[in-house]
C-alpha cells in the first residue's frame, strides 16, 4: 500500500506494499497552461497525475510552476478487531526540469485500534517525512505512452499496522505508465511498484524487515469538462524480509475513482477501494485481513502556484 504521500507507512509485521498507480488525467489545465479555461481543455492540456485515485499518471508539471498537495488515506477493517487508521501527507512538488521533479513532504497519522480483551489504542500526530523523486523517461505527448520512474525514501515514527511508536525507514520504487485512449476523453494507466522497509519498535522487540510488490491499472473518463470518473484495480503482495523473501499475504482491490477541477489552479480527487480477494499465509479466510485492510479510501487536494 504506499504510505500516504511518502509511499511508505509501515504496516503490520512486514506489510509494506508498493502502491502503484497508473496514468491519471488531471483536468485542471495541465500545470503548464493553468490559465486555460476549463471548458477549453485540449488533449495536450490534461495533466495525468491525479486522475486515478490510488493510481498515478506520468505527468510532472513544468519548471517554474510548483504545486501544494494534501493527501489523506483511510484504512478500515482488519482481522485483529477494531481497526481505523488515517494517514496524511503534505508535499510541495517542484519540477526542476521538464523531466525531473522533487517533492519534499511531511506526514501525520491517527489510529483507533482495539483487539478483544485489550484497551482501545487511540493515537495521532506528526509521523515523519519523505522526499519524492520523479524522472520522466517517455513523454506521452510525443511517445506512444508516458513513462515515469518514481523513487520515494521515507522516515516514520509510528508503526502503521499497530499505531505503536517505532522507528521506520522505507523506500518505494515505481514505474508509472499512461496513455490517452481517446484524446481528451478516456485515459488509461498502469503502474508497477516495489517497496522495502525496516521497522524497529520503541519497546524491545527486534527489527522487522518487509518488502512488497504491487501492480495497478485504471481507466478514467471525462463525463463533462473538469469532471472525470473511473475505476481501478490493484494487486499487491507483501513479504517478510527485504527482498521478497517469505510471502506473508496477497490482496486484490477494486473500486471507483473521481476527479474534479475546483478552479483553473485547484483540483480534488477521491477513491474508494475494497479488498475483493486475498489470502494470508497460514491463516483461514478468503481475504487477507492481517497484512491488508478491508477498505482503503483516499482524498487528494492540490493547488498550483
Buried (B, 14 or more C-beta within 10 A) or exposed (E): BBBBBBBBBBBBBBBBBBBBBBBBBBBBBBBBBBEBEBEEBEBBBBBBBBBBBBBBBBBBBBBEBBBBBBBBBBBBBBBBEBBBBBBBBBBEBBBEEEBBBBBBBBBBBBBBBBBEEEEEBEBBEEBBBBBBBBBBBBBBEEEEBBBBBBBBBBBBBBBBBBBBEBBBBBBBBBBBBBBBEEEBBBBBBBBBBBBBBBBBBEEEEEEBBBBBBBBBBBBBBBEEEBBBBBBBBBBBBBBBBBEBEEBBBBBBBBBBBBBBBBEBBBBBBBBBBBBEEBBBBEBEEEBBBBBBBBBBBBBBBBBBE
